[in-house]
Amino acid sequence: MSLLGGNDLKEQQKINDLELKINREKQKLDKKLTRQKILLGAFLVDALEKDSVEGLKKYTADNLLDFLSRQTDKDLMADLVRGLGGEVGFDPSEQGIIN
């Protein structure tokens, strides 16, 4: 064992342990944020289905597809927008999406 750098392995192990803890905490936070988004989405779907918030259906129908950036997401939400009375400027079946 060298007199210089003898504690390097111990220090590296401490760093590894701390990085592992950080990653676990990040995963917990990601799961928490995902759960919050799911619950918020369920709340909004309920409000849309019950038409309990004046103007929410129209606002959603008019703006949802513009909010989405990926075409696959727009294709996925097209039927919902139509169900809310909105217009869809494309046909998902032409995009390879089967309804």
N, C-alpha and C positions, 0 to 999 in steps of 0.2 A: 504494500500500500504506500502510495506516495504521500509525502508531507503536504504537498500542494494539491489542492483539488480533491481531497479525501471526502469532503462532504457533498461533492457535486451530485452523486447519485441520490442522496437523501433530498437534496434541494429539488432535483428534477422530479422525484417522486411526489413531493409536495405540490409542485406546479401541476403535474398530471392529475393529482387528486382534486385540486382547485378547478382545473378545467372541466373535469368530469362533473363536479357540483354545479358549475355554471351552465353546462349543457343540460343537466337535469332541470334546473330552474327555468331555462329557456323553453324546454319542452312543456313544463307545467303551465307557463304563461301562454304559450301557443294554444294549448288545449283549452285554457280558460277563455281566451279570445274567440276561438272557434265556437265554443259553447254559447258565448254571449251572442255571436252573430246568428247562430241557429235559433236561439230563443227570440231574438228580435225579429227575425224573418217569420217565425211562426206567429208572433204577435201581429205583424203587419198583414200576413195572409188572412188571419182571423178578422182583422178590421176590414180588409177588402171584401171578404166573403159576406160579412154582415152588413157591409156598406154603412159602417157606424161612424165614419169620419167624412164629413161633407167635403167633396172635391178630391178625396184621396184616389178614388178609382180613375177619374179623369187625369189627374196629375201623373199617376203611375202609367196609364195607357199612353199618355203623350210623351213621357220622358224616359221610361225604362230602357228602351232600345238605344237611345242616344247615350245613356249612362254606360252601357256595356261597350267594351272595346273589341272583344274577340267575336268573330263571326259565329263560332260554334255556340257561344253563350246567347247571342241574338237568336240563332235558330232554335235553341232550347226554350227561350222565353216567348217566342212568337205566338204560340197558341194562347198563352196567358194574356198577352196584350190584346189579342183578338177577343178573348173572353171578357175582357174589361171594356170592350167597345172601341178599342184603338185600331189604328190602321198599321199594317206592316207593309213596308215598301219592297219586300222581296218574298219569294215563295220558298220556304224551307225544303219542300220536296224537290225543287230544282237544285238545291245545294247538296243533294244526296242524303237528306234527312227524311226518313219515312215516318209519317204521322200515324 
